[in-house]
Amino acid sequence: MPNRFTEAAKAAREATNKELATEIAAVSSFSRDSINEILPTKKDKEAFVKLMEQVEADTDMDNKLAYLTDNIKTAGVVAINLLKALV
């Protein structure tokens, strides 16, 4: 049963999702619409941002792989979705 905050929460979620998609599109070759198809949820977009931070971090490959291993359920899904879009 919806409460008085249901519509406000839905609007906020959609606005955040659009904002994240716009930011990701700005630093990639994907459009905002394609980002929303590849990464449909806010959680997916946040996982993408964290994954990109690790990729761009000034750390060695072992640290990058450790991050991926520790976060395989989120970062792995994002990586697979991105690779599907590229292939």
Secondary structure by P-SEA (a helix, b strand, c coil): ccccaaaaaaaaaaaaaaaaaaaaaaaccccaaaaaaacccaaaaaaaaaaaaaaaccccaaaaaaaaaaccaaaaaaaaaaaaaac
